[in-house]
């Protein structure tokens, strides 16, 4: 991808460079754990806190200092959320000697802090699918903020999703599925997704249902009842009653008929010298555009930006070739 202020290569290389880089620019400090800010940006699942607390108690102290970013006058926790939670557990049990913890910090802007937090979670955790959903959303929010600030300039024609997939090492389709759950699933479905009683496919299918149906499926999952993705898809089709949201895919015969109809429609705009093959190619293009009329509500901001770029490119070609408009097909 094109070189910008946002260097994706540097992020992907952080996995191997992180240990040495973390030491650069950081200063040691000892703080009461209650003076460390846990931000809203860390929404990842945490487990085995009690076991970690037992290990810290046996060792007598933290074996690895917490990593902080000093944002303004506050110390925000970048790395060590499980250790921080384990310290809180010990102090709540009366072990006050653990309240003062060793830390390392350096000054950061809020955007730099979010970047450091995400890099740490991306490369230092073994994420669940729920964690990946959170991570993908956090990267999307961060990259959009960086675009506003001018430090992230996507390559023309690329999507934010492509960058997120590259950073997380996931397929773009997986990122799309995770975003579907994040944007549309109810809290009840997300809770079961986090608990592991619903897998990614089931949660994604459920997220397309009305809220009441989503919550019913989540309740069944919580009770240990398995609802398969195919069953949820059938529910969605029944709920929509065969309406626009679940229009059946066209058969090959229907697609060919549509192409023929479009070809007839455009005959007035093509010259006598155009060949049948050229007409077919034009008909295919028009067919795709007409299908966009049918599915445009599923487009996201990245898709829209790609289409706008394609439109501008077509306008440029028209100017360069000096061609006439062929008219509307709608």
N, C-alpha and C positions, 0 to 999 in steps of 0.2 A: 504494500500500500504506500501511498505517497508520504513523504516526510513532512511532518507537521510538528507543532509545539507539543502535541500528544504523541509520544513515541511508544507504540504498542510493543515493539521489539524489546524495549527496556523492561516492560512489565513481564513479558514472557521469560526474560532472562533472570528475573529476580529470584526465581526458585533456587538457582544455584549460587547467586550472589548475595542472597539476603543476609546470611550470617555475618559476613564481613561488613556489609553496608549498614547494618543496624548499629554498629559501633561508631560509625562516622557521625560526628556532630552531636552525639548524645552525652549527657552529663548525669552523674550518679546523684541520687537524692533519696532521703528516707522520709516517708510520709505516713500519716495515719490513713488507713485504707478508706475511711469514711470521707476523706478529703479528695478522693479520686472520683471524677465524674464518669458514670456509665451512660453513654449517650444512647439515644433512640435508634442509632444506626446499627447496633449489634443486636440482631433479632434471631440469632442462630440458636439451635437446640444445644443444651448442655446436659451431660449425663455423668454419672459416677462422681458426683461432687463429694459425697460422704467418704468414698474410698480415697479420694485425693486429700481430703482434710486429715484423714488418718495418717497418710504418708507424710504430710507436712508436720504433723504433731510428733511423729516418731523421729523425723530428721531434726526437729527443733527450730526450723526456719524454712523460708522459701529457698529452694535450690536454684531458682532462676528468677531474676528480678522482673517486675512488671515493666512494660514498655508504655510510655506516656507521650502525649503530645501536649505542649503548653499552648493552648489557644486563648489568647487574651491573658487573663489572670488565672485561668483555671487549668487544672491538669486532667486531660481526657484520656481514658484508657484505650490504648491501641491494641495491645496484646497481653493476654493473661486473664481473660474473663473467668475461666474455670478456677484458676488459682485465687482470684479475688473473691469468688463465691465461696471457695473452701475456707478462706480466712474468715469471712463473715460467719460461716458455720461454727468455726472454732470459738470466735469471740462470743457468739450467742450462747455457747455452752459454758462460758465463764473463763475461757483461756485468753485473758486480756493481753498477755505478753506477746501475742501474735498480731496485735492491732497495728503496730509500726512495721511497715514493709519496705524492703529495698526496691528502688525503682530506677529507671533511666528515662530521661526525657530530652526533648529538644523543641524549640518554638516551631509552630506550624500554623498555617491558615486553616480554616475549616475544610476547604477543598483538599488540601494536602493531608489533613487528618483522615478524611474519608478514603482517600486513595491508599494510605498506609494501612488502614483498617481492612479494606477490601483485599489488598495484596496479601496480607497476613492470613486472612481467612481462606483465600483462594488456594494458596499453596501449602498451608500448614495444617489443614484439617482434612479429615476423611468425611466429606459431607454426605448427609442423607439427601434423598430427592427433595425433601422439604427445604433443607439448607440451600440446595441449588436454586430453588425457586426464589428464596430470599436474596441470595447472592446475585442472581440475574436481574432482579428488580433494583437492587442497590446499585449495580453497575450502570443500569439504564438511567437511573436518576442522576448518578454522578456524571455520566457522560453528557447528559442534557445540560446539567449545570455548567460543565466545562465548555460546552458549545456557546452558552450565553456569555461566558467570560472570555471566549476567544482562544482558549488553550487547547481545544479539540476541534479540528476541522476535518470532518469525514471526507474521504475521497469521493469525487462526483460519481453518483450511481450506486454507491455502497449504502448499506443500512447499518444502523446502530447495532441491530441484532447480530450482524456479521462480526463486528468487533467483540461483542460480548461472547460469542461462541468461540472466537479465537483465544481470548483471554482465559476462558473457563475450560477450554479443551473439549467442548461439546459440539454436537451437530446443530446447525441452525434450526432444524426442525424440533429438536429437543428444547431449545431455548424458546421457540414459539409456543410449545405445549406448556412449558412452565409459566410463561407470561399469560397464557389463557387462564390457567388456574389462579394466578395472582390477581388478575383483573376481574374475574367473574365468579369465582367460587365464594360461597358464604363462609362466615367464620366457622360454622359447624363442620363444613367439609374440610377446611384448612386444618382444623384441630385433629380430625381423623387422619388426614394426610400426614401431619406431623407425627402422630402416634404410630403410624405405620399400618393402620387397619385398612387404609385405602392406598393403592399404588398410584403411580402417576397417570396411567391410562384411565383408570376408573375415576380419579379425581377430575381429570380433564373432561371426560364425558359428562360427569355430574354437573360440572360448572356451566354447561350449556342449558341446564334445566331451570325452570322457575324456582325461586327461593324456597317455597314450601316443599317442593319435591327434593331439592338438594338436602334440606334439613332432615327429611324423612330417610333418605339414603344414609346420611351421616349417623342418624340415630340407630339405624339397623347395623351399620358397621361397628358402632360402639358396643352394640349388644352381641357382637360376634357373628352376625349374619352376613354372609358373603353375597354381594351384588355384583354380577359380572358386567363388564363394559358393554357387551352386546345387549343385555337387558336394559341398561340405562339408555342406550341408543334407541331402543324400541320405545321406551317411555318418552323420549324427546320427540319422536315422530308422532306418537299418539297425542302428546300435549299440543303440538303445533297443528294437528288436524289436517296435515297435508298442505299447510300454508306455505308462504314464501320462504320461511326459514328452513324448510326441509323439502324443497322442490327436488324431485328425482333427477339424477344425472341423465342427460340425454344419451340415447343409444347411438351407436355408430351410424345407423340408418337416419336417425333424426338429425345428427350433425351434418351428414352429407346433404340431406334435404335443405337444411338451413343454409349451407354453403351455396347450393344451387340457387336458392331464393335470393341470396345476397348478390350472386353473380348477375342474375337477371336485373336486379335493382341498379347495378353499376354499369350496365351496358351503354347507357346514354352518355356516360362520362369517359369511356375508354375509346381509343381511336380504332379505326378499321384495321390498322396494321398490328394491333396487339394480338398476340397468339393466345390460343386456348390455355396453355400452361401459365402464361402471365396472368390471365384472368383468374385462374385457380389460385395463384399465389395471392393476388389482391383479395379474393374472396376469403381466403384463410385469415388475412389480416383483419378484414372487416368483421369476420365471425368472432374473433378474439375480442375485438372492441365491444361487440354486442353482448358477449358473455360478461364483460365487466359491468354492464348495466345491471345484470342480474345479481352479481356478487359484490358490488362496490361497498356494501355496508360492512364487509369483513376486512376492508383495507385499514391498515394502521398508518401512522404518520410517516414511517419509513417508506411504505409502499407508495404513498401519495407523492413523496419527494422524488422517488424514482420515476414515477409517471410524468411528473412535471419536468424532470430533466430530459426524459425521452421526447416530450412534446417540444421543448426548446431545441433539441437536436434536430427533430424533423423540420421545424421552421427554418433552421439554419440551412439544411439541405435544400429546401424548397427555394430559398433565396439564391443559393449557389447555383442550382440547376436551372433557375428561371422558369419553373413549372407553374401551371395554373392550378387553382384549387379544383378538387373533384366533387365538391359539394358535400352536403351532410347525408349520412346514412340513417339518421334517427327520425 
